[in-house]
Amino acid sequence: MDAIVVSNLSKTFGKGELRRVALRDISLTLAAGTMTALIGPDGAGKTTLLRLLAGILTADAGQVCVLGHTLPQQALALQSRIGYMPQRFGLYEDLTVEENLELFASLHNMPAATRESRYAELLTMTALGPFRKRQAGQLSGGMKQKLGLACTLIHPPELLLLDEASVGVDPISRRELWSIIHRQVVSEKVTVLLSTAYMDEAERCDHVLLLHEGEILAQGSPAELASRFAGHAFRLRAAAASLRHLQAQLAQLPAVVDAAIQGDGLRIVMQKAEAPVLEGELAALGTPEVIPSRLEDAFVGLLFSRGPRSRAPLSPHAQAADADEVMVEVKDLYRYFGSFAAVKDVSFSVRRGEIFGLLGANGAGKSTTFRMLCGLLPASSGSLCIAKVDLRKATAAGRAKIGYVSQKFSLYGALSVQQNLSFFASAYGLASERRKLRIAWALEELELKRYATMNAGSLPLGYKQRLALACALMHEPSILFLDEPTSGVDPLARREFWARVNSLAESGTTCLVTTHFMEEAEYCDRLVLMSLGEVLAQGTPAEIKERVRRPDLPTPSMEDAFIALIEEHEQSSRRAS
Amino acid sequence: MRLILLRIFALARKELLALLRDPASRAVLIGPPLIQLLVFGYAATFDLKHVPFVVYNQDQGQLSREFIARFTGSPSFELLRMVHSQRDLQRAIDDESALMAMDIGSDFSADLQRGSTAHVQLIFDGRDSNTAGLAIGYAQSIVMKFNDVEASLRKKKAGSTILLDRAWFNSNLESRWFIVPGICGILALLVSMLTTGLSVAREREMGTFDQLLVTPMRPSEILLGKMLPGFLVGSAEGSLIIFIAIYWFQVPFTGSFFALYLGLLFFLLSTVGVGLMISSLAVTQQQGLLGVFLFMVPAIVLSGFATPIANMPQAVQYITLIDPLRYFLVILRRCFLEGAGVSLLWGQYWPLIVIGIVTLIVAGRLFRRRLG
């Protein structure tokens, strides 16, 4: 039985010059009871496709038949049988968890008799039971997503459409979300179609659709897609100290599709099934060994063949290169909100040119620490030094030395790219010649020229991220703060972003970053892992992984380490209280 | 210092661009004020014209017909119909077809010719007290004129006093001359408050406020940068309405433009101060908008725009002292109609300056505390 049958579907938005094709002649069939992942770069048409299938958007051409209903004519009948969770699920933040469930149950005309048992079931499944009376606005990001999913599942749907359900969610909550979704497929025989930026999520699905510029570039089971690149993936062992430098060199080689740091070596994906030809410094490392290919290799490789994206690293800033200079010094930092300690006794220091990661579950105190470091929030006690400036005394002087890229890529949406750059240049006090130079630098190096006159609000997400980075770099700060800079961004744009961050660090800019992508934690020189406001572990990625190594887990991944350490800490603090 | 100015101007420029490039906020700044100007300029008037009335004339004489002719000949009244019974008279008021009903007794002419007092009953629809009051006033003056003419014709009261009235500054008592300059104040208040009152909240919602705070800009610089657009937009809007008032509505401008613009400047100082105060308190744009209207509606009611301040209860009159619009309306009307210059208006200027400085200081304080 086919749950979804789509043929020759097309959809465009806008008119005249603004006309943009979102979907181009798409045909697909999805079997009932299966789980399908929708992957692709930003602006590939993933959200449009999901919205069309949910019957809340009408196609320009083509036939859509979902669960036997022809759309758009039978959209109403269909909508009572499906669950659709948009990217930003519309929870009512002033209502409690229970009231939100109540509301969605009423919207779906659920009979009162069955409600209580369904609430109990969903609350147990999402582990939100203890928070029944809490307002949705007071929940952490991960809990909000779980509540959103619970509201979507309130009347058991036959088809579940999820649009990036796990964006901005920490690995633990992500694992919980995933197990809820999985249970729907296994025990309730629900058909699931989900879009995601996480390749490990796509790998767990039965079927994968790779969308690119409104067309299906490839589809098949994850193993099938990965096997197309069998023999393309290699591993090169290298000493940890120079990995970033080697990675940048490798990425410049013409036949190399992708080069990423992984553990104590580099993972290389080639355009053809041939080992990379290494010269000079790289040749000394030995021969790369062939390793099994992954779905992500297929994603990057297939898109690479569609026109390689630039990976040109940023040209270095002029910075004094005293590598051992301490740029960020945090000692015994506390922050209270009322009687609640959001940050407890946090200490760490970051040297010039380091990439330093702050990891932790949602609500672990990362953002609070970050805000204090940027001078957005005063500390309750403890000391904070940024580039030798005591932030408790001279905030304005400290701020002149930092750049800040926030989670939401905060830009002025009604202003053009050029105007945004020009405003931030002036806000950082750049005048005349230098200002002109820096704006030209940003347009050139971050490849924003093409969009210079476009409103920042209508840029594709990847370009918003670039512009936000450009604005934060206007004044050549010595310290760069990146707060979840890659959340919701596709793997390709994420790679480009990290190539840029790496070259900044190489030239002496200190980078502090928070992220929910565990493979990105590997790119950090050192990191701290936070939970419930405290630092759990501190050190290089290898040191942190070492802490959870056991006979039954000889090569733990960063995600394994993250989950093991945090769960252990949460349990022990629960026992203590 | 140069850097600080650069930053402030960059912020002001950014604010203006954000306002003018966004079609929605551009429409809000231009559309509603012009609509209000037309509505107030044409529709809002205190002058009463064409009051419909009915007459039950039981008198057969010449004088009663002359008496009625005085009403039908006036632009303020319009004869609806003659009625022929007390009941019809009553019904015309009941069903709101007539606002006034005139009941002339059967010996009206006879009484007058005898030289004794004649009685006429005028019944008004009191459901709309304001209109009824105005109509009563008009009717009284018509009756008085009728009496004067009758008296002089009969030479009964030779050498009696004749009242000669003349209204200075607005000799025809055109209410439009009174209302249109007032609109300039209301609309300058509206746009300058909307521009400043929502600006911080908008950035908070978009997340750009944090981005602004991590730049080396000091809170005072941000405050100044956010003030400038309020001044610019407010004075542009004010100028447009002054222009329309003079050239379209033909309200005479007899005073000094310098005195008027000095007043506008001080007025905007105070409204921008209040706007920023609301802005630093509001967390969301919705709260900001609510705050702006919570301030604006009483500010207009208490300003003397439509109802004289002297008629308000004493306690309320004290409250009007902190209403910036109150002072600016006086400046506007005196500049337009009276021809006042700067020297005559100091009594209005200084309260505006005081309100402006106090609100700006409070806004600065709130602003800094919100950051903590």
Contacts between the chains, C-beta under 8 A, distances in Angstrom:
chain1	res1	chain2	res2	distance
A	371	B	210	7.8
A	374	B	210	7.8
A	374	B	214	5.0
A	375	B	213	7.5
A	375	B	214	6.7
A	376	B	210	5.7
A	376	B	213	5.7
A	376	B	214	6.6
A	376	B	371	7.9
A	378	B	372	5.9
A	396	B	216	5.1
A	396	B	218	5.9
A	397	B	216	7.7
A	399	B	214	5.6
A	399	B	215	6.5
A	399	B	216	5.0
A	400	B	216	4.3
A	402	B	214	6.5
A	404	B	210	7.4
A	404	B	211	6.7
A	404	B	214	4.3
A	406	B	207	5.9
A	406	B	210	5.9
A	406	B	211	6.3
A	407	B	207	7.7
A	408	B	206	7.8
A	408	B	207	4.4
A	410	B	206	6.4
A	410	B	207	4.0
A	410	B	208	4.4
A	410	B	210	6.5
A	410	B	211	4.4
A	411	B	208	7.0
A	411	B	211	8.0
A	412	B	14	6.5
A	412	B	18	5.7
A	412	B	206	7.7
A	412	B	208	6.1
A	413	B	206	7.1
A	414	B	17	7.3
A	414	B	18	4.8
A	414	B	21	4.7
A	414	B	22	4.2
A	415	B	14	6.7
A	415	B	17	5.6
A	415	B	18	6.1
A	415	B	21	6.6
A	416	B	21	8.0
A	419	B	14	7.3
A	419	B	17	5.9
A	422	B	10	7.6
A	423	B	10	5.6
A	423	B	11	7.6
A	423	B	13	7.5
A	423	B	14	4.4
A	424	B	211	8.0
A	424	B	215	7.2
A	426	B	6	5.6
A	426	B	7	6.0
A	426	B	9	7.6
A	426	B	10	3.1
A	426	B	11	8.0
A	427	B	7	5.8
A	427	B	10	6.0
A	427	B	11	6.9
A	427	B	212	7.1
A	427	B	215	4.2
A	427	B	216	7.8
A	427	B	217	5.8
A	428	B	215	5.7
A	428	B	216	6.6
A	429	B	3	4.5
A	429	B	6	6.7
A	429	B	7	6.2
A	429	B	216	6.2
A	431	B	2	7.4
A	431	B	3	7.0
A	431	B	6	6.0
A	455	B	21	7.4
A	471	B	211	7.6
